[in-house]
Amino acid sequence: MKKSIILFTLGFAFLGIILQSCTEKTGSSDEEKVAKEMEKDSTANVEKQDPQKVIIQNMHDAYKGETTAHFKYAAYSKKAAEEGHPEIALLFKAASGAELIHANNHKVILMRMRESIPEITPEFTVKSTTENLKEAIDGESYEYNKMYPEFIKNANTAGDYMAQISLTYAYKVEKKHRDFYIAALASLEAGTDKSLAKIYYLCPTCGNTYATTAPSRCEISMTDSKLFIKVDKL
């Protein structure tokens, strides 16, 4: 899927170059014809893709991403603790647990698709807590704004309801993680991170993450809060 997106983007970049050249040389409306022809070709290429193959690749990518995030945030948690920021370390630990729930959900979908589950070797770099928070914000923003909306759309196209559920769970929770990280970064820079939450609750069904208190049921999956996982120790 990533390769397809890249090729699609490059195609439109190439289109822009052609249009500019046509305008400079002729100043005519020929660019409209060129644009329509190339757009037609690009659309045809997308439509030729097998929706089932697309969503299978999406699920593999999502599984790898969530598995990597699980280990990455665990490492970020350790770093924050070493730097004397236990509240931020606890946030990273809670998020790490939520990402594992997402990864396991995606894994179940892949198994339903009769796909073999690859062994993931996480690749990431641990920097300062400030830098780690900024990286986490970027990562969660990408997943919430671009990756998961696209994957959910593809699951719908493929008619895979279960994949759509798993992807939607992760999509909704990543927004909360992003907001937690934004608040944590602001507190760290202001020197008030000691005021951050000292306890988190995780929904075991969807990974929904609550700071300090939680409702009687998960607001995403409706799971009873009696089943929530408490995270209050490093």
Buried (B, 14 or more C-beta within 10 A) or exposed (E): BEEEEEEBEEBEEEBEEBBEEBEEEEEEEBBEEBBEEBEEEBEEEEEEBEBBEBBBBBBBBBBBBBBBBBBBBBBBBBBBBEBEBBBBBBBBBBBBBBBBBBBBBBBBBBEEBEBEEEEBEEEBEBEEBBEBBBBBBEBBBBBBEEBBBBBBBBBBBBEBEEBBBBBBBBBBBBBBBBEBBBBBBEBBEEEEBEEBBBBBBBBBBBBBBBBEEBEEBBEBBEBEBEEBBEBEEE
